[in-house]
Amino acid sequence: MRQLSLARRLFLLLVLAVILFTAFVGTAFFLDARDQLHQAAGKRTLSVAQAIADSPVVVNAALAAPGTDPTPALQPYANQVITDAGLDFITIMAPDATRWTHPTPSEIGGKYLGSTAQALAGQTLTETYTGTLGPSVRTIVPIKAPGTGRVIGMVAAGVTVTNLDVALASRIPAVLGIAVVVILLGLLGAGLLERRLSAATHGYGLEQLSQLFAYYESVLHSVREGVVMVDPRGRLVIRNDQASELLGLPPSETGSAAPLLGDLDLPESVRELLSSGRTAHDEIHLTKDRVLVMNQEPASSPGTRRPRLLGSVATLRDQTEIEALGSELATMRTLSDALRSQTHEHANRLHTIVSLLELGRTEEALAFATEDLSLSQSLANELVVSVQEPVLAALVMGKAAQAHERGVQLDAEATGSLGSVGLEPKHLVTIVGNLLDNAIDAAAAGEAPRWAALELREEDGAVVIEVSDSGPGVPAAERERILQFGYSTKPHGAAGRGLGLALVRRSVEALGGTVAVSGERGAVFTVTIPAPTRKAP
């Protein structure tokens, strides 16, 4: 058996609620109308009975009653008042409840059926009582002697319940009409709500929606990519645990209000992308300690004629490790190219030395080999001794060979002992490698003579890295922008466009350092990194 959808269940529930509500209100209205009719009848009988009890005709007849029969004088008067007041009966009686008048003449002389104690005590009483004419709403008042206030008789006036029910029945069609209108309006509203809810839930039942929510929640928190959703008002309504970790945000709590993007500590480029809601494919964005690849698509409600924009959904992928591996790969490729170039160069020089030896020109061969050895070792000896970082020295040696192949002369100088500052080699390799690549590219694109220079020194316990080149330089207006992510002077199709210097800036700032750009004819990048604080042994 197919389960009812959530929309159909809600429709049936609303229909039942409307019917019950209408029945309750109709019943309450009916009972209230009945009570009002009874109250109105009581007020009317009270006023008529009081007027009769105060009438001189009735008072005089009651005073003369012990010696004469008051019925002939009072019966016509009572019948006339019944007709004029629209009552069902008026009974005038003696203090002992013997009837002097009654709508049914045969009942005259009999005892009055009803309460008389309060009337004998000088008070009025309105009650519903079953008498000779059936159930009736009646009021009994005392007839008092003028001057003394002695009770000399009683007057009872009443309306039968049957006549009240007839008057009440005349109001039932109006009540039923109102009830029908309320039910029809309720059905119409429930139908419209069912249609809208069915479109929103795609006809799913409550159990299916619960299962879907559980599945989506599991998928959302199990994927290794970060997933975020931003509504049109700029609120971060959904984010999984991975997204919170990648963006440096605290984990989202169930039931908490969605924060505004402007209230979150996000990188400016990430905030701009999420706020815009635009389509993005594999865009690279930098955070304080990560490289993120982001994709974003607008989200809209499906299955409707006019899809409603719900916001945008973005995925975040951590590329930090891949970028680190890429940097290491680029370094290894540089070293490999340098070794290949040096192997080719040494092979030519070795052939030259062998040829000189075969010709018997031993002294010239020895002089050539000594000179070649001193030239090739001068740069390596200086870097290895002063830098005291073999990895950094090897990187610079490789960059020098790479620059030589592109027609650029790379000069490197290191003063002081960089090993004493305590920086990890990987940080120096990342910063120096990107700066040298940028300098070699700029020098290769400039006019001859083409050169690049690297200077490493220690100043007041800080490492100063200065890289300069003979390229076209950086205009003063663009020296700040050149360090931003996405800005580059390379062609638009160049790989890694706008990423190298941004990575340098991020790495330097993570180490608590600064980057300065200067130079008129060529660019000069000066990086100052304070030595990390060492823990006491």
C-alpha positions as CSV (number, residue, x, y, z in Angstrom):
1,M,0.0,0.0,0.0
2,R,1.4,3.3,-1.0
3,Q,2.0,5.7,1.9
4,L,0.2,9.0,1.9
5,S,2.4,12.0,1.0
6,L,3.1,14.6,3.6
7,A,0.9,17.1,1.6
8,R,-2.1,14.7,1.6
9,R,-1.7,13.9,5.3
10,L,-1.7,17.6,6.1
11,F,-4.7,18.2,3.8
12,L,-6.8,15.5,5.6
13,L,-5.7,16.8,9.0
14,L,-6.7,20.3,8.0
15,V,-10.1,19.1,6.7
16,L,-10.7,17.2,10.0
17,A,-9.6,20.2,12.0
18,V,-12.0,22.6,10.0
19,I,-14.9,20.2,10.5
20,L,-14.3,19.8,14.2
21,F,-13.8,23.5,14.6
22,T,-17.0,24.3,12.7
23,A,-18.9,21.8,14.8
24,F,-17.5,23.2,18.0
25,V,-18.2,26.8,17.1
26,G,-21.7,25.9,15.8
27,T,-22.6,24.0,19.0
28,A,-21.3,26.8,21.1
29,F,-23.3,29.3,19.0
30,F,-26.4,27.2,19.4
31,L,-26.1,26.8,23.1
32,D,-25.4,30.5,23.5
33,A,-28.5,31.4,21.5
34,R,-30.6,29.0,23.6
35,D,-29.2,30.6,26.8
36,Q,-29.9,34.0,25.5
37,L,-33.5,33.1,24.6
38,H,-34.1,31.7,28.0
39,Q,-32.6,34.8,29.6
40,A,-34.7,37.0,27.4
41,A,-37.8,35.0,28.3
42,G,-37.0,35.3,32.0
43,K,-36.6,39.0,31.8
44,R,-39.9,39.3,29.9
45,T,-41.9,37.1,32.3
46,L,-40.4,39.0,35.3
47,S,-41.4,42.4,33.9
48,V,-45.0,41.2,33.1
49,A,-45.4,39.4,36.4
50,Q,-44.2,42.4,38.3
51,A,-46.5,44.7,36.4
52,I,-49.5,42.4,37.2
53,A,-48.5,42.2,40.9
54,D,-48.5,46.0,41.1
55,S,-51.8,46.4,39.2
56,P,-54.6,47.9,41.4
57,V,-57.1,45.5,39.9
58,V,-55.1,42.5,41.1
59,V,-54.2,44.0,44.5
60,N,-57.9,44.9,45.2
61,A,-59.0,41.5,44.2
62,A,-56.5,39.8,46.4
63,L,-57.5,41.9,49.4
64,A,-61.1,41.0,48.9
65,A,-60.3,37.3,48.3
66,P,-61.2,35.9,51.8
67,G,-64.8,37.0,51.4
68,T,-65.4,36.8,47.7
69,D,-64.1,34.8,44.7
70,P,-61.6,36.9,42.6
71,T,-61.6,34.6,39.6
72,P,-64.4,36.3,37.7
73,A,-62.5,39.6,37.9
74,L,-59.0,38.3,37.3
75,Q,-59.4,35.6,34.7
76,P,-60.4,38.0,31.8
77,Y,-57.6,40.3,32.9
78,A,-55.0,37.5,32.9
79,N,-56.2,36.2,29.5
80,Q,-55.9,39.7,28.0
81,V,-52.4,40.2,29.3
82,I,-51.4,36.8,28.0
83,T,-52.5,37.8,24.5
84,D,-50.9,41.3,24.7
85,A,-47.6,40.1,26.2
86,G,-47.2,37.0,24.0
87,L,-46.9,34.7,27.0
88,D,-48.1,31.1,27.4
89,F,-49.7,31.5,30.8
90,I,-50.3,33.8,33.7
91,T,-51.4,32.3,37.0
92,I,-52.6,34.5,39.8
93,M,-52.9,32.6,43.1
94,A,-53.6,32.9,46.8
95,P,-50.8,32.7,49.4
96,D,-51.6,29.0,49.8
97,A,-50.9,28.5,46.0
98,T,-54.6,28.0,45.1
99,R,-55.0,29.2,41.5
100,W,-57.4,32.1,40.9
101,T,-56.6,32.2,37.1
102,H,-55.2,29.7,34.6
103,P,-55.2,29.5,30.7
104,T,-57.0,26.2,31.2
105,P,-60.2,26.9,33.2
106,S,-60.4,23.4,34.6
107,E,-57.1,24.0,36.4
108,I,-58.6,27.0,38.4
109,G,-58.9,26.1,42.0
110,G,-56.0,23.6,41.9
111,K,-52.6,24.0,43.4
112,Y,-49.8,25.8,41.6
113,L,-46.9,23.5,40.5
114,G,-43.7,25.2,41.2
115,S,-41.6,26.9,43.9
116,T,-43.4,29.4,46.1
117,A,-41.2,29.8,49.1
118,Q,-39.2,32.8,47.8
119,A,-42.4,34.6,46.7
120,L,-44.0,34.1,50.1
121,A,-40.8,35.6,51.6
122,G,-41.3,38.7,49.5
123,Q,-38.7,37.8,46.7
124,T,-38.9,37.0,43.0
125,L,-37.9,33.7,41.4
126,T,-37.2,32.8,37.8
127,E,-36.9,29.1,37.0
128,T,-37.4,26.4,34.4
129,Y,-40.1,24.0,35.7
130,T,-42.5,21.4,34.3
131,G,-46.1,22.2,35.1
132,T,-49.4,21.4,33.6
133,L,-48.4,23.0,30.2
134,G,-45.1,21.2,30.1
135,P,-41.6,22.6,30.7
136,S,-41.6,26.3,30.9
137,V,-39.5,29.3,31.9
138,R,-41.5,31.1,34.6
139,T,-41.2,33.9,37.0
140,I,-43.2,34.2,40.3
141,V,-43.5,37.4,42.2
142,P,-45.4,38.3,45.4
143,I,-48.5,40.5,45.6
144,K,-48.0,42.8,48.5
145,A,-50.7,44.8,50.5
146,P,-50.1,48.5,50.2
147,G,-48.5,50.1,53.2
148,T,-47.8,46.9,55.2
149,G,-45.9,44.8,52.5
150,R,-47.8,41.7,53.6
151,V,-47.9,39.0,50.9
152,I,-51.6,38.7,49.9
153,G,-51.1,36.6,46.7
154,M,-48.6,35.6,44.0
155,V,-48.4,36.0,40.2
156,A,-46.6,33.5,38.0
157,A,-45.9,34.3,34.3
158,G,-44.2,31.9,31.9
159,V,-43.3,30.8,28.4
160,T,-43.2,27.1,27.5
161,V,-39.9,25.7,26.4
162,T,-41.6,24.3,23.3
163,N,-42.2,27.8,22.0
164,L,-38.6,28.8,22.9
165,D,-37.4,25.8,20.9
166,V,-39.4,26.9,17.9
167,A,-37.8,30.4,18.1
168,L,-34.4,28.7,18.4
169,A,-35.0,26.4,15.5
170,S,-35.6,29.5,13.3
171,R,-31.9,30.4,13.8
172,I,-30.6,27.0,12.8
173,P,-30.5,27.6,9.0
174,A,-28.3,30.7,9.5
175,V,-26.0,28.7,11.7
176,L,-25.8,25.9,9.2
177,G,-25.2,28.3,6.4
178,I,-22.3,29.9,8.2
179,A,-20.9,26.5,9.0
180,V,-21.1,25.4,5.4
181,V,-19.3,28.6,4.2
182,V,-16.5,28.1,6.9
183,I,-16.0,24.4,5.8
184,L,-15.8,25.4,2.1
185,L,-13.3,28.1,2.8
186,G,-11.3,25.7,5.0
187,L,-11.3,23.1,2.2
188,L,-10.2,25.6,-0.3
189,G,-7.3,26.8,1.9
190,A,-6.3,23.2,2.7
191,G,-6.4,22.3,-1.0
192,L,-4.2,25.3,-2.0
193,L,-1.8,24.4,0.9
194,E,-1.7,20.8,-0.2
195,R,-0.8,21.8,-3.8
196,R,2.0,24.1,-2.7
197,L,3.4,21.6,-0.2
198,S,3.2,18.8,-2.7
199,A,5.2,20.8,-5.2
200,A,7.8,21.7,-2.5
201,T,8.1,18.1,-1.2
202,H,7.8,16.4,-4.6
203,G,5.0,14.1,-3.2
204,Y,7.2,12.5,-0.6
205,G,5.8,11.1,2.6
206,L,7.0,11.9,6.1
207,E,9.1,8.7,6.4
208,Q,10.7,9.3,3.0
209,L,11.6,12.9,3.9
210,S,13.1,11.6,7.1
211,Q,15.2,9.1,5.2
212,L,16.3,11.7,2.7
213,F,17.3,14.1,5.4
214,A,19.3,11.3,7.1
215,Y,21.0,10.4,3.7
216,Y,21.8,14.0,2.9
217,E,23.1,14.7,6.4
218,S,25.4,11.6,6.1
219,V,26.6,12.5,2.6
220,L,27.2,16.1,3.6
221,H,29.4,15.2,6.6
222,S,31.1,12.2,5.0
223,V,32.5,13.8,1.8
224,R,36.1,15.0,2.0
225,E,35.3,18.2,0.1
226,G,33.9,21.2,1.8
227,V,30.3,22.1,0.9
228,V,28.7,25.4,1.8
229,M,25.4,27.0,0.8
230,V,24.7,30.7,0.9
231,D,21.1,32.1,0.7
232,P,20.2,35.2,-1.3
233,R,20.5,37.4,1.9
234,G,24.2,36.4,2.3
235,R,23.8,34.0,5.2
236,L,25.9,30.8,5.4
237,V,22.9,28.4,5.9
238,I,24.7,25.1,5.3
239,R,28.3,24.0,5.8
240,N,29.8,20.6,6.5
241,D,32.6,19.8,8.9
242,Q,35.2,19.8,6.1
243,A,34.2,23.3,5.0
244,S,34.4,24.6,8.5
245,E,37.9,23.2,8.8
246,L,39.1,24.6,5.5
247,L,37.7,28.0,6.1
248,G,38.9,28.1,9.7
249,L,35.4,28.4,11.2
250,P,34.0,26.8,14.3
251,P,31.8,23.7,13.6
252,S,28.1,24.6,12.9
253,E,25.7,23.8,15.6
254,T,22.2,22.3,15.0
255,G,19.5,24.9,15.5
256,S,21.9,27.9,15.6
257,A,21.1,31.0,13.5
258,A,22.9,31.2,10.1
259,P,25.7,33.8,10.3
260,L,26.2,36.5,7.7
261,L,29.3,36.3,5.5
262,G,30.3,39.8,6.6
263,D,30.4,38.6,10.3
264,L,32.8,35.7,9.5
265,D,36.6,35.9,9.4
266,L,37.0,34.9,5.8
267,P,39.6,35.8,3.1
268,E,38.4,38.7,1.0
269,S,38.5,36.7,-2.2
270,V,36.5,33.8,-0.7
271,R,33.9,36.3,0.8
272,E,33.6,38.0,-2.6
273,L,32.9,34.7,-4.4
274,L,30.4,33.4,-1.9
275,S,28.6,36.8,-1.7
276,S,28.3,37.2,-5.5
277,G,26.7,33.8,-6.1
278,R,28.2,33.7,-9.6
279,T,29.3,30.5,-11.4
280,A,32.9,29.5,-10.7
281,H,34.9,26.5,-11.9
282,D,38.2,25.5,-10.3
283,E,39.1,28.9,-9.0
284,I,42.1,29.1,-6.7
285,H,41.8,31.0,-3.5
286,L,44.3,31.5,-0.7
287,T,43.6,31.5,3.0
288,K,46.0,32.0,5.8
289,D,47.4,28.5,5.6
290,R,45.7,26.8,2.7
291,V,45.3,26.8,-1.0
292,L,41.7,26.1,-1.9
293,V,40.1,25.2,-5.3
294,M,36.5,26.4,-5.3
295,N,33.6,25.7,-7.6
296,Q,30.2,27.4,-7.3
297,E,26.8,27.2,-9.0
298,P,23.5,29.0,-8.3
299,A,20.8,26.9,-6.6
300,S,17.2,27.2,-7.5
301,S,14.0,25.3,-6.7
302,P,13.3,22.6,-9.3
303,G,10.0,21.3,-10.6
304,T,8.3,24.8,-10.9
305,R,7.4,26.9,-13.8
306,R,9.4,29.8,-12.4
307,P,12.3,28.5,-10.5
308,R,13.0,30.4,-7.3
309,L,16.6,31.3,-6.5
310,L,17.6,29.7,-3.3
311,G,21.2,31.0,-3.2
312,S,24.4,29.3,-4.3
313,V,26.2,26.1,-3.5
314,A,30.0,26.0,-3.4
315,T,32.5,23.2,-3.0
316,L,36.0,23.6,-1.5
317,R,38.9,21.3,-2.2
318,D,42.2,21.6,-0.3
319,Q,45.1,21.9,-2.7
320,T,47.7,22.8,-0.1
321,E,49.4,19.4,-0.2
322,I,49.2,19.2,-3.9
323,E,50.8,22.7,-4.2
324,A,53.5,21.7,-1.8
325,L,54.1,18.5,-3.9
326,G,54.1,20.7,-7.0
327,S,56.7,23.0,-5.5
328,E,58.8,20.0,-4.6
329,L,58.4,18.6,-8.0
330,A,59.4,21.9,-9.6
331,T,62.4,22.0,-7.4
332,M,63.4,18.5,-8.3
333,R,62.8,19.3,-12.0
334,T,65.1,22.3,-11.6
335,L,67.8,20.2,-10.1
336,S,67.3,17.5,-12.7
337,D,67.6,20.1,-15.5
338,A,70.7,21.5,-13.8
339,L,72.3,18.1,-13.6
340,R,71.4,17.4,-17.2
341,S,72.9,20.7,-18.3
342,Q,76.0,20.2,-16.1
343,T,76.4,16.6,-17.4
344,H,76.3,17.8,-21.0
345,E,78.7,20.7,-20.2
346,H,81.1,18.4,-18.3
347,A,81.0,15.8,-21.0
348,N,82.2,18.5,-23.5
349,R,84.9,19.6,-21.2
350,L,86.0,16.1,-20.5
351,H,86.3,15.4,-24.2
352,T,88.4,18.5,-24.5
353,I,90.7,17.4,-21.7
354,V,91.0,13.8,-23.2
355,S,91.8,15.3,-26.6
356,L,94.6,17.5,-25.1
357,L,96.1,14.5,-23.3
358,E,96.0,12.4,-26.5
359,L,97.8,15.2,-28.3
360,G,100.5,15.2,-25.5
361,R,99.6,18.6,-24.3
362,T,99.5,17.6,-20.7
363,E,100.2,21.0,-19.1
364,E,97.4,22.7,-21.2
365,A,94.9,19.9,-20.2
366,L,95.8,20.3,-16.5
367,A,95.4,24.1,-16.6
368,F,92.0,23.8,-18.4
369,A,90.7,21.3,-15.8
370,T,91.9,23.4,-12.9
371,E,90.3,26.5,-14.2
372,D,87.0,24.7,-15.0
373,L,87.0,23.2,-11.5
374,S,87.6,26.5,-9.8
375,L,84.8,28.2,-11.8
376,S,82.2,25.5,-11.2
377,Q,82.9,25.3,-7.5
378,S,83.1,29.0,-6.6
379,L,79.3,29.5,-6.4
380,A,78.7,26.1,-4.7
381,N,81.4,26.6,-2.1
382,E,80.2,30.0,-1.1
383,L,76.6,28.9,-0.8
384,V,77.3,25.7,1.1
385,V,79.6,27.3,3.6
386,S,77.6,30.5,4.2
387,V,74.0,29.3,3.9
388,Q,74.7,26.0,5.7
389,E,71.5,24.6,4.1
390,P,72.4,22.0,1.5
391,V,68.8,21.9,0.1
392,L,68.7,25.7,-0.4
393,A,72.2,25.7,-1.9
394,A,71.2,22.9,-4.3
395,L,68.1,24.9,-5.3
396,V,70.1,28.0,-6.1
397,M,72.6,25.9,-8.0
398,G,69.8,24.5,-10.1
399,K,68.2,27.9,-10.7
400,A,71.6,29.2,-11.8
401,A,71.9,26.5,-14.4
402,Q,68.3,27.1,-15.5
403,A,69.0,30.8,-15.8
404,H,72.1,30.1,-17.8
405,E,70.1,28.1,-20.3
406,R,67.7,31.1,-20.8
407,G,70.6,33.5,-21.3
408,V,70.3,35.0,-17.8
409,Q,73.3,35.3,-15.4
410,L,72.3,34.5,-11.8
411,D,74.6,35.8,-9.1
412,A,74.1,34.6,-5.5
413,E,75.7,36.0,-2.4
414,A,75.2,34.9,1.2
415,T,76.6,36.8,4.2
416,G,76.5,35.6,7.8
417,S,75.3,32.2,9.0
418,L,71.7,31.5,8.1
419,G,71.7,28.2,10.0
420,S,71.6,30.0,13.3
421,V,68.2,31.7,12.8
422,G,66.3,28.4,13.1
423,L,64.1,28.7,10.0
424,E,63.0,25.4,8.3
425,P,64.6,24.8,4.9
426,K,61.2,24.2,3.3
427,H,60.1,27.8,4.0
428,L,63.3,29.2,2.5
429,V,63.0,27.0,-0.5
430,T,59.3,28.0,-1.1
431,I,60.1,31.7,-0.8
432,V,63.5,31.8,-2.6
433,G,62.3,29.4,-5.4
434,N,59.3,31.5,-6.3
435,L,61.2,34.8,-6.2
436,L,64.0,33.4,-8.4
437,D,61.5,32.0,-10.9
438,N,59.8,35.4,-11.1
439,A,63.2,37.2,-11.4
440,I,64.5,34.9,-14.1
441,D,61.2,35.2,-16.1
442,A,61.4,39.0,-15.8
443,A,65.1,39.2,-16.8
444,A,64.6,36.8,-19.7
445,A,61.8,39.1,-21.1
446,G,64.0,42.2,-20.7
447,E,66.9,43.6,-22.7
448,A,70.5,42.6,-22.5
449,P,72.5,42.3,-20.3
450,R,70.1,39.9,-18.6
451,W,70.8,39.1,-15.0
452,A,69.2,38.2,-11.7
453,A,70.8,38.4,-8.2
454,L,70.1,36.8,-4.9
455,E,71.4,38.1,-1.6
456,L,70.9,36.2,1.7
457,R,71.9,37.9,5.0
458,E,71.2,37.9,8.6
459,E,70.3,41.2,10.3
460,D,69.5,41.5,14.0
461,G,68.5,37.9,14.2
462,A,66.3,38.1,11.2
463,V,66.7,36.6,7.7
464,V,66.7,39.1,4.8
465,I,66.2,37.7,1.3
466,E,66.7,40.2,-1.5
467,V,66.1,39.2,-5.1
468,S,66.6,41.7,-8.0
469,D,66.6,41.4,-11.8
470,S,67.3,43.4,-14.9
471,G,63.7,43.1,-16.1
472,P,61.3,46.0,-16.9
473,G,60.5,46.5,-13.2
474,V,57.2,47.0,-11.4
475,P,55.4,50.4,-11.6
476,A,54.9,52.1,-8.2
477,A,51.1,52.0,-8.6
478,E,51.2,48.2,-9.0
479,R,53.7,47.2,-6.4
480,E,51.0,46.3,-3.9
481,R,48.7,44.5,-6.4
482,I,51.5,42.3,-7.7
483,L,51.5,40.4,-4.4
484,Q,47.8,39.8,-4.6
485,F,46.3,36.5,-5.8
486,G,45.4,36.5,-9.5
487,Y,47.5,39.4,-10.5
488,S,50.3,38.7,-13.1
489,T,52.2,40.2,-15.9
490,K,52.4,36.8,-17.7
491,P,50.1,36.0,-20.6
492,H,46.6,34.9,-19.7
493,G,47.2,31.3,-20.7
494,A,50.4,30.9,-18.6
495,A,50.3,28.2,-16.0
496,G,50.4,29.3,-12.4
497,R,49.4,32.8,-13.4
498,G,49.1,35.1,-10.4
499,L,49.9,32.4,-7.8
500,G,53.7,32.4,-7.2
501,L,54.1,35.8,-5.6
502,A,50.8,35.4,-3.7
503,L,52.2,32.1,-2.2
504,V,55.4,34.0,-1.3
505,R,53.3,36.7,0.5
506,R,51.2,34.1,2.3
507,S,54.3,32.1,3.5
508,V,56.1,35.3,4.6
509,E,53.1,36.6,6.5
510,A,52.6,33.1,8.1
511,L,56.2,33.4,9.4
512,G,55.5,36.9,10.7
513,G,57.6,38.6,8.1
514,T,57.2,41.3,5.5
515,V,57.6,41.7,1.7
516,A,58.7,45.0,0.1
517,V,58.8,45.7,-3.7
518,S,61.1,48.5,-5.0
519,G,63.4,49.3,-7.9
520,E,63.1,51.6,-10.9
521,R,64.7,49.8,-13.8
522,G,64.4,46.4,-12.4
523,A,62.3,44.8,-9.6
524,V,63.8,44.3,-6.2
525,F,61.9,42.1,-3.7
526,T,63.0,42.3,-0.1
527,V,61.8,39.7,2.3
528,T,62.4,40.1,6.0
529,I,61.6,37.2,8.3
530,P,62.2,37.3,12.0
531,A,63.9,34.3,13.6
532,P,61.4,32.0,15.4
533,T,61.5,32.1,19.2
534,R,63.3,29.1,20.5
535,K,62.2,27.2,23.6
536,A,64.5,27.1,26.6
537,P,66.1,23.7,27.0
